[in-house]
């Protein structure tokens, strides 16, 4: 009899969130396929679980199919885990699950933590209907286009973003979403858990100027039915700041650009790009 591939949700950060069933599955599996074996080793050690592990991340998942499927065909159960949360949800795992199902092997979910549900539950935003859109694009132009698309969505939207890009993403959100309510969750369930709500500009101000670390999820309130999202509010603020800075600088555009960028909290090259877009509009 072949083994079962268990897709096991693991804690986002607080190890107390590991379910009794997940602990039992990990303890009884012949193999644990991990996104990062070092991180999973800490989880296993916390519960005194000794089991063989193998790395299975987005760079080697295809190469790991054969050894993992072999264990399953030989009758051993395999637990698939990510670094935290639910495998396959913006984490590796779907390729292995698809391969196992394609070979007629049993696949069973062991549900538990997910950053999407955790943020929605504490956001106060309507979550009877919502859209999860994964990570925002890395490239600024693509990110702005994606936000413009999501601005028309009437359901609550949840996206992920990297800490070193969150300020740029929020600047774009301020321009595209204007005063739309957002909720930012950082380091959910961990010691430094942070939940911030308000407009993109208000959340930017709350984040301050220090380094931002940790995993981030962002919930965006859905657009009202019939509402047409636009950039008018943010564009007006940029134009007003530019006119005031230009007047104060006596027409010196270089000085004005530096002053207005500081006032708005964005880089000078970003401000120059936005001013060019406003002039084109």
Residue frames relative to the residue before (quaternion, step in Angstrom):
aa qw qx qy qz dx dy dz
X 1.0000 0.0000 0.0000 0.0000 0.00 0.00 0.00
X 0.4281 -0.7130 0.4972 0.2474 3.58 -0.87 0.98
X 0.5216 -0.6373 0.4724 0.3139 3.52 -1.26 0.46
X 0.4702 -0.6556 0.5185 0.2832 3.54 -1.37 0.02
X 0.3114 -0.6994 0.6087 0.2083 3.54 -1.11 0.75
X 0.1288 -0.7935 0.5934 0.0410 3.56 -0.52 1.22
X 0.2250 -0.7490 0.6105 0.1249 3.58 -0.82 1.03
X 0.0770 -0.8660 0.4929 -0.0360 3.53 -0.07 1.39
X 0.2943 -0.7335 0.5893 0.1674 3.56 -0.76 1.08
X 0.1139 -0.7986 0.5902 0.0313 3.57 -0.89 0.97
X 0.7024 -0.4960 0.2971 0.4152 3.62 -1.18 0.44
X 0.5062 -0.6250 0.5064 0.3110 3.54 -1.18 0.70
X 0.7975 -0.1150 0.1078 0.5824 3.56 1.08 -0.71
X 0.7241 0.3902 -0.2251 0.5222 3.56 0.88 -0.97
X 0.3567 -0.7857 0.4663 0.1949 3.58 -0.35 1.24
X 0.5387 0.6178 -0.4066 0.4036 3.60 1.22 -0.25
X 0.6086 0.5818 -0.3446 0.4152 3.58 1.26 -0.31
X 0.4668 0.6481 -0.4720 0.3732 3.62 1.21 0.04
X 0.3792 -0.7486 0.4969 0.2212 3.58 -0.69 1.07
X 0.6241 -0.5394 0.4007 0.3988 3.61 -1.16 0.48
X 0.6472 0.5100 -0.3323 0.4590 3.60 0.97 -0.76
X 0.6403 0.5169 -0.3312 0.4617 3.60 0.95 -0.85
X 0.6371 0.5190 -0.3297 0.4648 3.60 0.98 -0.81
X 0.6642 0.5069 -0.3106 0.4532 3.58 0.93 -0.87
X 0.6525 0.5115 -0.3164 0.4611 3.59 0.96 -0.84
X 0.6509 0.5106 -0.3182 0.4631 3.58 0.92 -0.89
X 0.6772 0.5124 -0.2932 0.4393 3.56 0.95 -0.90
X 0.7592 0.4008 -0.2056 0.4699 3.59 1.00 -0.78
X 0.5223 0.6556 -0.4140 0.3549 3.62 1.24 -0.13
X 0.4831 -0.6475 0.5082 0.2985 3.53 -1.23 0.56
X 0.7956 0.0526 0.0145 0.6034 3.56 1.19 -0.59
X 0.1613 -0.7481 0.6334 0.1143 3.55 -1.16 0.70
X 0.2103 -0.7659 0.5990 0.1022 3.57 -0.70 1.14
X 0.0852 -0.8490 0.5206 -0.0307 3.58 -0.41 1.29
X 0.5156 -0.5886 0.5180 0.3456 3.53 -1.23 0.52
X 0.7739 -0.0086 0.0337 0.6324 3.59 1.00 -0.87
X 0.3747 -0.7645 0.4760 0.2204 3.60 -0.38 1.21
X 0.6292 0.5456 -0.3472 0.4312 3.61 1.04 -0.67
X 0.6733 0.4821 -0.2990 0.4742 3.57 0.95 -0.85
X 0.6664 0.4868 -0.3078 0.4734 3.58 0.96 -0.82
X 0.5827 0.5861 -0.3741 0.4207 3.60 1.10 -0.62
X 0.6359 0.5237 -0.3318 0.4596 3.59 1.05 -0.72
X 0.6409 0.5147 -0.3191 0.4717 3.57 1.03 -0.78
X 0.6732 0.4959 -0.2978 0.4606 3.58 0.88 -0.94
X 0.6496 0.5198 -0.3183 0.4544 3.59 0.97 -0.83
X 0.6070 0.5725 -0.3500 0.4259 3.58 1.05 -0.78
X 0.7706 0.3149 -0.1703 0.5272 3.60 1.06 -0.72
X 0.4954 -0.6958 0.4101 0.3197 3.58 1.26 0.28
X 0.3966 0.7159 -0.4729 0.3263 3.56 1.09 0.76
X 0.0997 -0.7815 0.6148 0.0369 3.56 -0.83 1.02
X 0.2480 0.7518 -0.5633 0.2366 3.56 -0.46 1.22
X 0.5392 -0.6208 0.4570 0.3393 3.56 -1.12 0.63
X 0.1342 -0.7940 0.5900 0.0585 3.58 -1.00 0.86
X 0.0823 -0.7618 0.6398 0.0591 3.52 -1.32 0.45
X 0.4529 -0.6832 0.4905 0.2959 3.59 -0.93 0.82
X 0.0549 0.7732 -0.6283 0.0664 3.55 -1.06 0.82
X 0.2070 0.7897 -0.5407 0.2027 3.55 0.16 1.32
X 0.7513 -0.4454 0.2436 0.4217 3.56 -1.27 0.15
X 0.6642 0.5017 -0.3183 0.4537 3.60 1.18 -0.34
X 0.8064 0.2378 -0.1279 0.5262 3.61 1.15 -0.44
X 0.3338 0.7926 -0.4728 0.1919 3.59 1.28 0.06
X 0.6557 0.5126 -0.3272 0.4475 3.60 0.91 -0.82
X 0.6746 0.4922 -0.2995 0.4615 3.59 0.97 -0.81
X 0.6672 0.5057 -0.2994 0.4576 3.61 1.17 -0.47
X 0.4521 0.7086 -0.4553 0.2935 3.61 1.19 -0.20
X 0.6861 0.5194 -0.3023 0.4101 3.58 0.75 -1.04
X 0.7174 0.4290 -0.2936 0.4637 3.68 0.69 -0.90
X 0.6546 0.4992 -0.3308 0.4614 3.61 1.00 -0.69
X 0.6659 0.4928 -0.3075 0.4682 3.59 0.91 -0.87
X 0.6004 0.5650 -0.3604 0.4363 3.59 1.09 -0.65
X 0.6348 0.5212 -0.3258 0.4682 3.58 0.98 -0.85
X 0.6576 0.5110 -0.3083 0.4597 3.58 0.95 -0.87
X 0.6758 0.4922 -0.2968 0.4615 3.59 0.91 -0.90
X 0.6718 0.4868 -0.2945 0.4744 3.58 1.15 -0.57
X 0.6490 -0.5673 0.2974 0.4107 3.58 1.29 0.10
X 0.5720 0.5985 -0.3896 0.4036 3.59 1.23 0.02
X 0.4144 -0.6758 0.5452 0.2726 3.57 -1.09 0.69
X 0.1582 -0.7704 0.6121 0.0826 3.57 -1.14 0.71
X 0.2100 -0.7532 0.6115 0.1213 3.57 -0.99 0.90
X 0.1858 -0.7713 0.6028 0.0852 3.56 -0.79 1.07
X 0.0495 0.8033 -0.5899 0.0645 3.60 -0.70 1.07
X 0.2972 -0.7019 0.6075 0.2236 3.55 -1.29 0.39
X 0.7215 -0.4168 0.2982 0.4656 3.58 -1.25 -0.12
X 0.7711 -0.1835 0.1244 0.5968 3.57 1.20 -0.46
X 0.7397 0.3479 -0.2750 0.5062 3.56 -0.93 0.85
X 0.7017 -0.4727 0.3566 0.3961 3.53 -1.26 -0.49
X 0.4537 -0.6915 0.4878 0.2793 3.62 -0.69 1.04
X 0.7683 0.3518 -0.2672 0.4632 3.54 -1.07 0.77
X 0.6660 0.4375 -0.3015 0.5237 3.60 1.23 -0.31
X 0.7760 -0.2416 0.0713 0.5782 3.56 0.14 1.39
X 0.6342 0.4261 -0.3367 0.5503 3.56 1.19 0.68
X 0.6268 -0.5295 0.3900 0.4179 3.61 -1.17 0.35
X 0.4568 0.7060 -0.4850 0.2402 3.55 -1.25 0.30
X 0.6203 0.5854 -0.3619 0.3763 3.59 0.99 -0.73
X 0.6219 0.5503 -0.3487 0.4346 3.61 1.04 -0.70
X 0.6686 0.4860 -0.2917 0.4814 3.59 0.95 -0.88
X 0.6415 0.5191 -0.3245 0.4623 3.59 0.94 -0.86
X 0.6648 0.5060 -0.3035 0.4581 3.58 0.91 -0.92
X 0.6546 0.5101 -0.3130 0.4619 3.59 1.00 -0.83
X 0.6529 0.5131 -0.3138 0.4605 3.59 0.96 -0.85
X 0.6707 0.4820 -0.2999 0.4774 3.56 0.91 -0.88
X 0.6350 0.5494 -0.3236 0.4361 3.56 1.06 -0.74
X 0.7118 0.4092 -0.2458 0.5152 3.58 1.18 -0.53
X 0.5809 -0.6354 0.3511 0.3682 3.53 1.27 0.35
X 0.4426 0.6959 -0.4537 0.3376 3.58 1.23 0.32
X 0.5294 -0.6349 0.4645 0.3176 3.56 -1.18 0.57
X 0.0641 -0.7687 0.6363 0.0113 3.57 -0.96 0.95
X 0.0027 -0.8179 0.5732 -0.0497 3.59 -0.76 1.04
X 0.3363 -0.7476 0.5320 0.2123 3.63 -0.82 0.92
X 0.1408 -0.7275 0.6632 0.1056 3.53 -1.18 0.69
X 0.1923 -0.8554 0.4680 0.1104 3.58 0.26 1.29
X 0.1502 0.7725 -0.6054 0.1191 3.49 -1.28 0.49
X 0.8554 -0.1473 0.0844 0.4894 3.60 -1.07 -0.67
X 0.1032 0.7323 -0.6720 0.0399 3.49 -1.29 0.66
X 0.5158 -0.6721 0.4327 0.3083 3.58 -0.84 0.95
X 0.5923 0.5848 -0.3715 0.4113 3.59 1.08 -0.68
X 0.7174 0.4322 -0.2527 0.4844 3.58 0.74 -1.06
X 0.6198 0.5556 -0.3487 0.4307 3.59 1.01 -0.78
X 0.6841 0.4733 -0.2926 0.4717 3.59 0.89 -0.92
X 0.6548 0.5202 -0.3235 0.4427 3.58 0.86 -0.92
X 0.6556 0.5396 -0.3213 0.4193 3.58 0.93 -0.88
X 0.7645 0.3480 -0.1827 0.5109 3.60 1.09 -0.68
X 0.5252 0.6805 -0.3870 0.3338 3.60 1.28 -0.01
X 0.3518 -0.7266 0.5168 0.2848 3.56 1.00 -0.75
X 0.5515 0.5896 -0.4031 0.4310 3.59 1.28 0.01
X 0.6114 -0.5578 0.4111 0.3822 3.55 -1.18 0.55
X 0.0197 -0.8303 0.5558 -0.0361 3.57 -0.75 1.05
X 0.3603 0.7149 -0.5231 0.2924 3.57 1.13 0.53
X 0.7399 0.0864 -0.0880 0.6614 3.54 1.35 -0.36
X 0.1683 0.7933 -0.5729 0.1191 3.60 -0.74 0.94
X 0.2998 -0.7277 0.5930 0.1700 3.53 -1.34 0.39
X 0.1561 -0.7502 0.6341 0.1041 3.57 -0.92 0.92
X 0.1024 -0.8418 0.5299 0.0029 3.58 -0.61 1.15
X 0.5558 -0.6563 0.3855 0.3342 3.60 1.15 0.52
X 0.7552 -0.3375 0.2797 0.4874 3.55 -1.20 -0.59
X 0.4814 -0.6278 0.5232 0.3167 3.55 -1.09 0.70
X 0.6024 -0.5743 0.4003 0.3835 3.62 -1.08 0.61
X 0.5442 -0.6408 0.4412 0.3139 3.56 -1.13 0.68
X 0.6982 0.4813 -0.2787 0.4509 3.58 0.91 -0.91
X 0.5649 -0.6470 0.3881 0.3342 3.61 -0.83 0.97
X 0.6771 0.4976 -0.3077 0.4465 3.60 0.84 -0.93
X 0.6679 0.4880 -0.2963 0.4775 3.57 0.95 -0.86
X 0.6284 0.5355 -0.3345 0.4544 3.57 1.05 -0.76
X 0.6655 0.4915 -0.3126 0.4667 3.61 0.92 -0.83
X 0.6410 0.5126 -0.3326 0.4644 3.58 0.99 -0.74
X 0.6463 0.5114 -0.3260 0.4631 3.58 0.98 -0.79
X 0.6525 0.5067 -0.3157 0.4668 3.59 0.95 -0.84
X 0.6276 0.5287 -0.3365 0.4619 3.59 1.05 -0.74
X 0.6383 0.5078 -0.3241 0.4792 3.59 1.06 -0.72
X 0.6908 0.4834 -0.2765 0.4612 3.56 0.91 -0.96
X 0.5617 0.6184 -0.3858 0.3914 3.60 1.16 -0.52
X 0.6790 0.4840 -0.2831 0.4738 3.60 1.17 -0.50
X 0.5249 0.6567 -0.3969 0.3684 3.58 1.30 -0.27
X 0.3257 -0.7719 0.5155 0.1800 3.60 -0.78 1.02
X 0.6144 0.5155 -0.3556 0.4799 3.59 1.24 -0.23
X 0.5806 -0.5238 0.4671 0.4126 3.58 -1.24 0.31
X 0.1951 -0.7884 0.5783 0.0769 3.57 -0.95 0.93
X 0.1034 -0.7686 0.6278 0.0668 3.58 -1.05 0.81
X 0.0015 0.7813 -0.6236 0.0264 3.57 -0.91 0.97
X 0.3523 -0.6848 0.5883 0.2468 3.53 -1.32 0.31
X 0.0043 -0.7863 0.6177 0.0135 3.58 -1.20 0.51
X 0.4898 -0.6540 0.4966 0.2929 3.55 -1.16 0.69
X 0.5981 -0.6063 0.3772 0.3638 3.63 -1.01 0.71
X 0.6914 0.4784 -0.3041 0.4478 3.62 0.98 -0.71
X 0.7155 0.4028 -0.2645 0.5059 3.61 1.25 -0.12
X 0.4718 0.7228 -0.4341 0.2579 3.59 1.20 -0.27
X 0.6322 0.5258 -0.3612 0.4398 3.63 0.94 -0.68
X 0.6503 0.4983 -0.3222 0.4745 3.60 0.92 -0.85
X 0.6477 0.5199 -0.3230 0.4537 3.58 0.98 -0.83
X 0.6737 0.4871 -0.3001 0.4678 3.58 0.97 -0.81
X 0.5936 0.5401 -0.3656 0.4714 3.60 1.09 -0.62
X 0.6556 0.4935 -0.3063 0.4826 3.57 0.96 -0.85
X 0.6469 0.5211 -0.3185 0.4566 3.57 0.98 -0.85
X 0.6216 0.5437 -0.3446 0.4465 3.60 1.02 -0.75
X 0.6806 0.4831 -0.2841 0.4719 3.56 1.02 -0.79
X 0.7631 0.4055 -0.2036 0.4602 3.55 0.83 -1.00
X 0.7688 0.3490 -0.1796 0.5048 3.59 0.97 -0.88
X 0.3066 -0.7791 0.4847 0.2532 3.55 1.34 -0.24
X 0.8224 -0.2250 0.1715 0.4935 3.64 -0.68 -1.03
X 0.2738 0.7871 -0.5141 0.2028 3.61 1.20 0.34
X 0.4739 -0.6826 0.4679 0.3010 3.66 -0.83 0.88
X 0.0557 -0.7769 0.6272 -0.0042 3.54 -1.02 0.95
X 0.1264 -0.7484 0.6377 0.1309 3.56 -1.30 0.31
X 0.1491 -0.7932 0.5881 0.0518 3.56 -0.74 1.10
X 0.0897 -0.7846 0.6124 0.0377 3.54 -0.92 0.98
X 0.0307 -0.7994 0.5996 -0.0204 3.57 -0.78 1.05
X 0.8470 0.0524 -0.0630 0.5253 3.56 -0.99 0.90
X 0.0658 0.8426 -0.5307 0.0634 3.59 0.92 0.88
X 0.8341 0.1491 -0.2074 0.4888 3.55 -1.03 1.05
X 0.6128 0.5628 -0.3545 0.4266 3.61 1.22 -0.07
X 0.7441 -0.4166 0.2785 0.4418 3.57 -1.30 0.16
X 0.7776 0.3143 -0.1610 0.5201 3.58 0.93 -0.91
X 0.1395 0.8158 -0.5441 0.1377 3.58 1.06 0.73
X 0.0233 -0.7930 0.6080 -0.0296 3.55 -0.95 0.98
X 0.0303 -0.7648 0.6435 0.0083 3.56 -0.99 0.90
X 0.0078 -0.8004 0.5973 -0.0500 3.56 -0.66 1.16
X 0.0571 -0.8042 0.5913 0.0180 3.57 -0.94 0.87
X 0.4464 0.6557 -0.5240 0.3103 3.54 -1.22 0.59
X 0.6939 -0.3951 0.3401 0.4967 3.56 -1.22 -0.40
X 0.6847 -0.4618 0.3476 0.4439 3.57 -1.26 0.22
X 0.6565 0.5097 -0.3166 0.4572 3.60 0.95 -0.83
X 0.6593 0.5061 -0.3143 0.4586 3.59 0.97 -0.81
X 0.6524 0.4928 -0.3197 0.4789 3.58 1.01 -0.74
X 0.6008 0.5487 -0.3529 0.4620 3.60 1.04 -0.71
X 0.6656 0.4959 -0.3023 0.4688 3.57 0.90 -0.91
X 0.6660 0.5106 -0.3039 0.4509 3.59 0.98 -0.81
X 0.6266 0.5484 -0.3349 0.4410 3.59 1.12 -0.62
X 0.3120 -0.7783 0.4936 0.2308 3.58 1.15 -0.56
X 0.6561 -0.5485 0.3821 0.3503 3.54 -1.35 -0.25
X 0.5321 0.6666 -0.4012 0.3339 3.60 1.20 -0.18
X 0.6813 -0.4518 0.3686 0.4426 3.54 -1.33 0.06
X 0.2362 -0.7507 0.6029 0.1312 3.52 -1.09 0.82
X 0.0123 -0.8103 0.5846 -0.0380 3.55 -0.73 1.06
X 0.6853 0.5055 -0.3513 0.3891 3.52 -1.27 0.31
X 0.6020 -0.5723 0.4267 0.3578 3.52 -1.32 0.33
X 0.1669 -0.8128 0.5573 0.0292 3.55 -0.97 0.95
X 0.0552 -0.7472 0.6615 0.0329 3.52 -1.12 0.85
X 0.1421 -0.8001 0.5816 0.0371 3.57 -1.01 0.86
X 0.1524 -0.7780 0.6056 0.0685 3.57 -0.82 1.05
X 0.1510 -0.7907 0.5924 0.0336 3.55 -0.93 1.00
X 0.4325 -0.6934 0.5074 0.2732 3.57 -0.75 1.00
X 0.5168 -0.6603 0.4525 0.3035 3.57 -0.99 0.82
X 0.5614 -0.5911 0.4587 0.3536 3.53 -1.24 0.51
X 0.5101 -0.6187 0.4918 0.3393 3.54 -1.14 0.57
X 0.6042 -0.5711 0.4126 0.3721 3.54 -1.11 0.73
X 0.8220 0.2137 -0.1801 0.4962 3.56 -0.82 1.04
X 0.5302 0.6312 -0.4154 0.3846 3.59 1.23 -0.21
X 0.2335 -0.7580 0.5943 0.1331 3.55 -1.07 0.75
X 0.2903 -0.7816 0.5227 0.1779 3.63 -0.28 1.19
X 0.0398 0.8083 -0.5863 0.0351 3.55 -1.04 0.64
X 0.5242 -0.6453 0.4692 0.2978 3.53 -1.34 0.03
X 0.3485 0.7997 -0.4574 0.1728 3.55 1.27 -0.02
X 0.6715 0.5185 -0.3143 0.4260 3.59 0.85 -0.94
X 0.7022 0.4470 -0.2667 0.4858 3.58 0.81 -0.99
X 0.6345 0.5316 -0.3345 0.4504 3.58 0.99 -0.81
X 0.6438 0.5218 -0.3253 0.4554 3.58 0.99 -0.81
X 0.6494 0.5133 -0.3224 0.4592 3.59 0.98 -0.83
X 0.6478 0.5089 -0.3190 0.4687 3.57 1.00 -0.81
X 0.6662 0.5061 -0.3041 0.4556 3.57 0.92 -0.92
X 0.6499 0.5134 -0.3199 0.4602 3.59 0.97 -0.84
X 0.6593 0.5023 -0.3121 0.4644 3.60 0.91 -0.89
X 0.6473 0.5220 -0.3152 0.4573 3.57 1.01 -0.80
X 0.6669 0.4997 -0.3118 0.4564 3.61 0.88 -0.89
X 0.6585 0.5053 -0.3113 0.4627 3.58 0.97 -0.86
X 0.6700 0.4926 -0.3000 0.4674 3.59 0.94 -0.87
X 0.6495 0.5222 -0.3180 0.4521 3.57 0.98 -0.83
X 0.6503 0.5070 -0.3096 0.4735 3.57 1.01 -0.82
X 0.6702 0.5010 -0.2958 0.4608 3.58 0.93 -0.92
X 0.7080 0.4463 -0.2549 0.4843 3.59 1.10 -0.68
X 0.4733 -0.7024 0.4272 0.3164 3.57 1.25 0.16
X 0.7234 -0.4497 0.2367 0.4674 3.55 1.10 0.70
X 0.4947 0.6389 -0.4428 0.3886 3.59 1.26 0.01
X 0.3192 -0.8027 0.4737 0.1714 3.60 -0.25 1.28
X 0.6225 0.5466 -0.3482 0.4387 3.60 1.06 -0.68
X 0.6706 0.4747 -0.2886 0.4916 3.56 0.93 -0.90
X 0.6530 0.5258 -0.3116 0.4472 3.57 0.95 -0.91
X 0.6375 0.5345 -0.3305 0.4458 3.57 1.00 -0.81
X 0.6549 0.5076 -0.3036 0.4704 3.55 0.99 -0.87
X 0.6755 0.5020 -0.2921 0.4543 3.59 0.91 -0.91
X 0.6891 0.4831 -0.2852 0.4587 3.57 0.85 -0.99
X 0.6258 0.5379 -0.3391 0.4517 3.59 1.03 -0.77
X 0.6535 0.5029 -0.3089 0.4740 3.57 1.00 -0.81
X 0.6413 0.5321 -0.3177 0.4524 3.58 0.99 -0.84
X 0.7393 0.4143 -0.2145 0.4857 3.57 0.95 -0.93
X 0.4161 -0.7333 0.4510 0.2928 3.59 1.23 -0.33
X 0.5992 0.5278 -0.3818 0.4654 3.57 1.10 0.70
X 0.6167 -0.5485 0.4081 0.3902 3.57 -1.27 0.33
X 0.6191 -0.5739 0.3887 0.3692 3.57 -1.19 0.58
X 0.6616 0.4964 -0.3291 0.4556 3.61 0.94 -0.79
X 0.6262 0.5223 -0.3335 0.4731 3.58 1.12 -0.66
X 0.6434 0.5085 -0.3242 0.4715 3.59 0.97 -0.79
X 0.6375 0.5250 -0.3325 0.4554 3.60 0.94 -0.83
X 0.6467 0.5165 -0.3215 0.4600 3.59 0.98 -0.82
X 0.6853 0.4891 -0.2882 0.4562 3.57 0.91 -0.92
X 0.6218 0.5258 -0.3400 0.4705 3.58 1.05 -0.70
X 0.6383 0.5155 -0.3312 0.4659 3.59 1.03 -0.74
X 0.6413 0.5172 -0.3207 0.4673 3.59 1.04 -0.76
X 0.6414 0.5211 -0.3230 0.4612 3.57 1.01 -0.82
X 0.6476 0.5151 -0.3168 0.4635 3.59 0.98 -0.85
X 0.6451 0.5138 -0.3234 0.4639 3.60 1.03 -0.77
X 0.6498 0.5128 -0.3147 0.4645 3.57 1.02 -0.81
